[in-house]
C-alpha cells in the first residue's frame, strides 16, 4: 500500500490556488455522504494520531491487522496492553 500525503518534489512554493485546486479535485472524487463521514470521523479525539500510527506500521503488520479485523466483522473485541507494552487484540469470549 502506498499513500502520497505530501509531494516533496515540487520546485515552487505552494500557492493558495494550488491548494484550492487540490481540494476541489478531491471533492469531485467522493460522494457528499463520504465527505460528511470523513468530516465526522476526523473530528473524533485522537483520530489523526491513530491514523499516523496505522501508517507507521510496516506493510506486513498493517495487512495482519486488517485481516484480523475483517475476519471478525461485528464481533466484539477486547484490547489490552501487556506487561511488555504490546497492544493485544482478541475476540471477546462469550459469557454464555
C-alpha positions, 0 to 999 in steps of 0.5 A, spaced: 500 500 500 502 506 498 499 513 500 502 520 497 500 525 503 505 530 501 509 531 494 516 533 496 518 534 489 515 540 487 520 546 485 515 552 487 512 554 493 505 552 494 500 557 492 493 558 495 490 556 488 494 550 488 491 548 494 484 550 492 485 546 486 487 540 490 481 540 494 476 541 489 479 535 485 478 531 491 471 533 492 469 531 485 472 524 487 467 522 493 460 522 494 457 528 499 455 522 504 463 520 504 465 527 505 460 528 511 463 521 514 470 523 513 468 530 516 465 526 522 470 521 523 476 526 523 473 530 528 473 524 533 479 525 539 485 522 537 483 520 530 489 523 526 494 520 531 491 513 530 491 514 523 499 516 523 500 510 527 496 505 522 501 508 517 507 507 521 506 500 521 510 496 516 506 493 510 506 486 513 503 488 520 498 493 517 495 487 512 495 482 519 491 487 522 486 488 517 485 481 516 484 480 523 479 485 523 475 483 517 475 476 519 471 478 525 466 483 522 461 485 528 464 481 533 466 484 539 473 485 541 477 486 547 484 490 547 489 490 552 496 492 553 501 487 556 506 487 561 511 488 555 507 494 552 504 490 546 497 492 544 493 485 544 487 484 540 482 478 541 475 476 540 471 477 546 469 470 549 462 469 550 459 469 557 454 464 555 
